[in-house]
Amino acid sequence: MNIQDINGFQIASFVMRLAIGANLLAHGLVRMGNKYESFQIWIGNLFAPTILPNLLVKPMGYLIPPLELILGVTLLFGFQIKWSLTLASLLMCSLIFGMCLLEKWEIVGIQMVYMICYFLLLTNLPHQIFALDNLWGQNK
């Protein structure tokens, strides 16, 4: 690809992917390490008054941070973009469901903005540039 042939739509898609990837990576990094255990406790306490059983809440508390970290890295490098965005979208759906149970409507509104970003990126896969997937022709 010649740098002169890159259009604004491709640049916008690339920058959106970087922003979502950086956001996920930062969430994962902050929640991992010495905050990993406190995140589990916080999630458990947060959802204790809801109908969700601890049997579902506890695994999500352990799964969310490493998943955010991995998805952030894959999106930043443009590796398996379609599946990374799909998994990130499904993760966001679970977070939206949780926030609805807690009646945190302002957070749900913010999360819906993320869903719009995921939608835009998924519907514009062929326009991704500077991605490892382009080496293998996977952005079709």
Backbone hydrogen bonds in HBPLUS format (Angstrom, degrees):
<---DONOR---> <-ACCEPTOR-->    atom                        ^
c    i                          cat <-CA-CA->   ^        H-A-AA   ^      H-
h    n   atom  resd res      DA  || num        DHA   H-A  angle D-A-AA Bond
n    s   type  num  typ     dist DA aas  dist angle  dist       angle   num
A0005-ASP N   A0002-ASN O   2.84 MM   3  5.38 150.6  1.92 116.8 125.9     1
A0006-ILE N   A0003-ILE O   3.41 MM   3  5.59 165.2  2.44 104.3 108.5     2
A0011-ILE N   A0007-ASN O   3.09 MM   4  6.46 158.5  2.14 151.8 158.3     3
A0012-ALA N   A0008-GLY O   2.83 MM   4  6.02 160.9  1.87 148.7 154.1     4
A0013-SER N   A0009-PHE O   2.96 MM   4  6.15 158.0  2.00 145.2 151.1     5
A0014-PHE N   A0010-GLN O   2.93 MM   4  6.09 155.8  1.99 145.9 152.7     6
A0015-VAL N   A0011-ILE O   2.87 MM   4  6.09 167.3  1.89 156.6 159.4     7
A0016-MET N   A0012-ALA O   2.92 MM   4  6.05 156.3  1.98 146.3 153.2     8
A0017-ARG N   A0013-SER O   2.99 MM   4  6.14 156.8  2.04 142.6 148.9     9
A0018-LEU N   A0014-PHE O   2.92 MM   4  6.24 155.9  1.98 149.9 156.8    10
A0019-ALA N   A0015-VAL O   2.90 MM   4  6.12 156.2  1.95 147.2 153.7    11
A0020-ILE N   A0016-MET O   2.96 MM   4  6.20 166.5  1.98 155.0 157.9    12
A0021-GLY N   A0017-ARG O   2.85 MM   4  5.92 161.4  1.88 147.7 154.0    13
A0022-ALA N   A0018-LEU O   2.80 MM   4  5.89 162.0  1.83 149.1 154.0    14
A0023-ASN N   A0019-ALA O   2.96 MM   4  6.06 153.6  2.03 142.7 150.2    15
A0024-LEU N   A0020-ILE O   2.97 MM   4  6.20 166.9  1.98 153.9 156.5    16
A0025-LEU N   A0021-GLY O   2.88 MM   4  6.02 165.9  1.90 151.2 155.9    17
A0026-ALA N   A0022-ALA O   2.89 MM   4  5.96 164.3  1.92 146.8 151.2    18
A0027-HIS N   A0023-ASN O   2.98 MM   4  6.19 161.3  2.02 149.5 154.8    19
A0028-GLY N   A0024-LEU O   2.94 MM   4  6.16 167.0  1.96 154.6 158.1    20
A0029-LEU N   A0025-LEU O   2.81 MM   4  6.03 164.0  1.84 155.8 160.5    21
A0030-VAL N   A0026-ALA O   2.94 MM   4  5.99 169.0  1.95 152.5 155.4    22
A0031-ARG N   A0027-HIS O   3.11 MM   4  6.21 154.7  2.18 145.6 152.5    23
A0032-MET N   A0028-GLY O   2.99 MM   4  6.04 124.9  2.30 141.7 155.2    24
A0032-MET N   A0029-LEU O   3.33 MM   3  5.23 141.7  2.49  94.1 104.6    25
A0036-TYR N   A0033-GLY O   3.20 MM   3  5.50 164.5  2.23 111.7 116.4    26
A0039-PHE N   A0035-LYS O   2.87 MM   4  6.01 144.2  2.00 148.4 158.1    27
A0040-GLN N   A0036-TYR O   3.20 MM   4  6.57 150.9  2.29 143.8 150.6    28
A0041-ILE N   A0037-GLU O   3.09 MM   4  6.42 161.2  2.13 151.9 156.2    29
A0042-TRP N   A0038-SER O   2.88 MM   4  6.02 160.1  1.92 145.0 151.0    30
A0043-ILE N   A0039-PHE O   2.92 MM   4  6.10 165.8  1.94 152.1 155.4    31
A0044-GLY N   A0040-GLN O   2.98 MM   4  6.18 165.5  2.00 149.0 153.3    32
A0045-ASN N   A0041-ILE O   2.92 MM   4  6.13 163.9  1.94 154.1 158.1    33
A0046-LEU N   A0042-TRP O   2.80 MM   4  5.91 156.7  1.86 150.2 157.6    34
A0047-PHE N   A0043-ILE O   3.03 MM   4  6.21 159.5  2.07 154.8 157.9    35
A0048-ALA N   A0045-ASN O   3.41 MM   3  5.14 154.7  2.48  94.7 101.9    36
A0050-THR N   A0047-PHE O   3.08 MM   3  5.31 158.7  2.13 110.9 117.6    37
A0056-LEU N   A0053-PRO O   2.87 MM   3  5.64 155.8  1.93 122.2 128.2    38
A0057-VAL N   A0053-PRO O   3.16 MM   4  6.46 160.5  2.20 146.1 152.2    39
A0058-LYS N   A0054-ASN O   2.95 MM   4  5.64 169.8  1.96 143.2 146.5    40
A0061-GLY N   A0057-VAL O   2.99 MM   4  6.28 150.1  2.08 153.1 162.1    41
A0062-TYR N   A0058-LYS O   3.22 MM   4  6.59 143.1  2.37 146.7 156.2    42
A0062-TYR N   A0059-PRO O   3.14 MM   3  5.15 125.4  2.46  93.8 107.5    43
A0063-LEU N   A0059-PRO O   2.85 MM   4  6.01 142.7  1.98 145.0 156.7    44
A0064-ILE N   A0060-MET O   2.91 MM   4  5.78 167.9  1.93 154.6 155.1    45
A0067-LEU N   A0063-LEU O   3.09 MM   4  6.04 156.7  2.15 158.6 165.9    46
A0068-GLU N   A0064-ILE O   2.87 MM   4  6.03 161.4  1.91 161.4 166.1    47
A0069-LEU N   A0065-PRO O   3.04 MM   4  6.23 161.8  2.07 151.3 156.2    48
A0070-ILE N   A0066-PRO O   2.92 MM   4  6.10 167.7  1.93 150.8 153.6    49
A0071-LEU N   A0067-LEU O   2.90 MM   4  5.99 170.1  1.91 153.6 157.0    50
A0072-GLY N   A0068-GLU O   2.89 MM   4  5.93 152.3  1.96 144.1 152.2    51
A0073-VAL N   A0069-LEU O   3.09 MM   4  6.37 158.6  2.14 148.4 153.2    52
A0074-THR N   A0070-ILE O   2.96 MM   4  6.24 169.3  1.97 157.3 160.0    53
A0075-LEU N   A0071-LEU O   2.97 MM   4  6.08 157.0  2.02 146.8 152.8    54
A0076-LEU N   A0072-GLY O   2.97 MM   4  6.11 156.6  2.03 146.5 153.3    55
A0077-PHE N   A0073-VAL O   3.04 MM   4  6.25 157.4  2.09 153.3 158.6    56
A0078-GLY N   A0074-THR O   2.88 MM   4  5.79 114.3  2.32 129.8 146.4    57
A0079-PHE N   A0074-THR O   2.80 MM   5  4.94 160.5  1.84 150.3 153.1    58
A0132-LEU N   A0077-PHE O   3.05 MM  55  6.26 159.5  2.10 145.7 151.5    59
A0133-ASP N   A0078-GLY O   2.83 MM  55  5.94 152.0  1.91 158.3 158.3    60
A0084-SER N   A0080-GLN O   2.82 MM   4  5.93 156.2  1.88 158.8 167.0    61
A0085-LEU N   A0081-ILE O   2.85 MM   4  5.93 167.1  1.86 156.3 159.2    62
A0086-THR N   A0082-LYS O   2.99 MM   4  6.11 150.1  2.08 138.8 147.9    63
A0087-LEU N   A0083-TRP O   2.92 MM   4  6.01 164.8  1.94 144.2 148.1    64
A0088-ALA N   A0084-SER O   2.87 MM   4  6.02 159.1  1.91 146.2 152.9    65
A0089-SER N   A0085-LEU O   2.83 MM   4  5.95 150.2  1.92 141.7 149.9    66
A0090-LEU N   A0086-THR O   2.96 MM   4  6.26 155.0  2.02 147.9 154.5    67
A0091-LEU N   A0087-LEU O   2.87 MM   4  6.11 155.1  1.93 149.3 156.7    68
A0092-MET N   A0088-ALA O   2.90 MM   4  6.13 156.5  1.96 143.9 150.4    69
A0093-CYS N   A0089-SER O   2.89 MM   4  6.20 146.2  2.00 142.4 152.1    70
A0094-SER N   A0090-LEU O   3.07 MM   4  6.41 151.5  2.15 145.0 151.5    71
A0095-LEU N   A0091-LEU O   2.99 MM   4  6.35 151.5  2.07 147.5 156.1    72
A0096-ILE N   A0092-MET O   2.79 MM   4  6.03 154.0  1.86 151.2 158.4    73
A0097-PHE N   A0093-CYS O   2.96 MM   4  6.19 159.7  2.01 146.5 151.7    74
A0098-GLY N   A0094-SER O   3.02 MM   4  6.26 159.6  2.06 144.8 150.1    75
A0099-MET N   A0095-LEU O   2.95 MM   4  6.19 160.0  1.99 149.0 154.1    76
A0100-CYS N   A0096-ILE O   2.88 MM   4  6.10 146.8  1.99 148.7 158.4    77
A0101-LEU N   A0097-PHE O   3.02 MM   4  6.34 154.7  2.08 149.3 155.7    78
A0102-LEU N   A0098-GLY O   3.14 MM   4  6.45 140.5  2.30 139.9 150.6    79
A0104-LYS N   A0099-MET O   2.91 MM   5  5.25 171.6  1.92 155.5 156.0    80
A0103-GLU N   A0100-CYS O   2.95 MM   3  4.74 151.5  2.03  98.3 107.4    81
A0107-ILE N   A0104-LYS O   3.10 MM   3  5.56 127.2  2.39 107.8 120.3    82
A0108-VAL N   A0104-LYS O   3.08 MM   4  6.44 153.3  2.16 147.4 155.7    83
A0109-GLY N   A0105-TRP O   2.98 MM   4  6.23 152.2  2.05 146.7 153.1    84
A0110-ILE N   A0106-GLU O   3.30 MM   4  6.59 153.0  2.37 137.6 143.5    85
A0111-GLN N   A0107-ILE O   2.87 MM   4  6.16 159.4  1.91 152.2 158.5    86
A0112-MET N   A0108-VAL O   2.87 MM   4  6.12 141.6  2.02 146.2 156.6    87
A0113-VAL N   A0110-ILE O   3.05 MM   3  5.23 130.3  2.30  99.6 112.7    88
A0114-TYR N   A0110-ILE O   3.30 MM   4  6.80 150.0  2.40 144.5 152.0    89
A0115-MET N   A0111-GLN O   3.05 MM   4  6.45 149.5  2.15 141.9 150.5    90
A0116-ILE N   A0112-MET O   3.03 MM   4  6.37 144.9  2.16 141.5 150.1    91
A0117-CYS N   A0113-VAL O   3.06 MM   4  6.45 154.3  2.13 147.7 154.5    92
A0118-TYR N   A0114-TYR O   2.87 MM   4  6.25 159.1  1.92 155.2 160.9    93
A0119-PHE N   A0115-MET O   2.85 MM   4  6.03 158.6  1.89 145.9 152.2    94
A0120-LEU N   A0116-ILE O   2.87 MM   4  6.12 165.1  1.89 152.5 155.9    95
A0121-LEU N   A0117-CYS O   2.94 MM   4  6.17 163.5  1.97 152.3 156.8    96
A0122-LEU N   A0118-TYR O   2.84 MM   4  6.00 162.7  1.87 153.1 158.2    97
A0123-THR N   A0119-PHE O   2.91 MM   4  6.07 153.5  1.98 151.9 158.9    98
A0124-ASN N   A0121-LEU O   3.19 MM   3  5.16 150.1  2.28  98.0 106.9    99
A0127-HIS N   A0124-ASN O   3.02 MM   3  5.58 155.3  2.08 118.4 126.1   100
A0128-GLN N   A0125-LEU O   3.15 MM   3  5.63 169.2  2.16 123.4 123.6   101
A0134-ASN N   A0131-ALA O   3.07 MM   3  5.49 142.4  2.21 106.5 116.2   102
A0135-LEU N   A0132-LEU O   2.94 MM   3  5.47 142.8  2.08 112.9 123.0   103
A0136-TRP N   A0133-ASP O   3.05 MM   3  5.40 140.7  2.21 106.1 116.5   104
A0138-GLN N   A0133-ASP O   3.04 MM   5  5.09 172.9  2.05 137.4 138.9   105
A0137-GLY N   A0134-ASN O   3.39 MM   3  4.84 160.2  2.43  91.3  97.0   106
